[in-house]
């Protein structure tokens, strides 16, 4: 029984640690913006001339 539980726990802990690390990297690389800023970017991208701000 321990032949299954120990590796499973190791993989589960490694998955959790990897997920936390990936989340931390993503938060640093792509900082959160306000809703208004995000909507302004969408409106600018949908402009008829296609020009972005």
C-alpha positions in Angstrom: 0.0 0.0 0.0 2.9 2.4 0.8 4.3 1.6 -2.7 1.3 3.6 -4.0 0.7 6.3 -1.4 4.3 7.7 -1.0 4.9 8.3 -4.8 1.4 9.7 -5.1 2.0 12.2 -2.3 5.4 13.2 -3.7 3.9 13.8 -7.1 0.9 15.7 -5.6 3.3 18.0 -3.6 5.5 18.5 -6.6 2.4 19.5 -8.7 1.3 21.9 -6.0 4.7 23.5 -5.8 5.0 23.8 -9.5 1.6 25.3 -9.8 2.5 27.9 -7.1 5.8 28.7 -8.9 4.0 29.1 -12.3 1.4 31.3 -10.7 4.1 33.5 -9.1 6.0 33.9 -12.4 2.8 34.7 -14.3 1.8 37.4 -11.7 5.3 39.0 -12.0 5.3 38.9 -15.8 1.7 40.0 -16.4 0.7 42.4 -13.7 -3.0 42.9 -13.1 -4.6 45.9 -14.8 -7.8 47.7 -13.9 -11.1 46.8 -15.6 -11.2 50.3 -17.2 -7.7 49.9 -18.6 -8.5 46.5 -20.1 -11.7 47.8 -21.7 -9.8 50.8 -23.1 -7.3 48.4 -24.7 -10.1 46.4 -26.2 -11.8 49.5 -27.6 -8.5 50.7 -29.1 -7.9 47.3 -30.8 -11.4 47.4 -32.3 -11.0 50.9 -33.7 -11.8 51.1 -37.4 -8.3 52.2 -38.4 -6.8 49.4 -36.3 -4.4 51.7 -34.5 -3.5 50.9 -31.0 -2.8 53.5 -28.4 
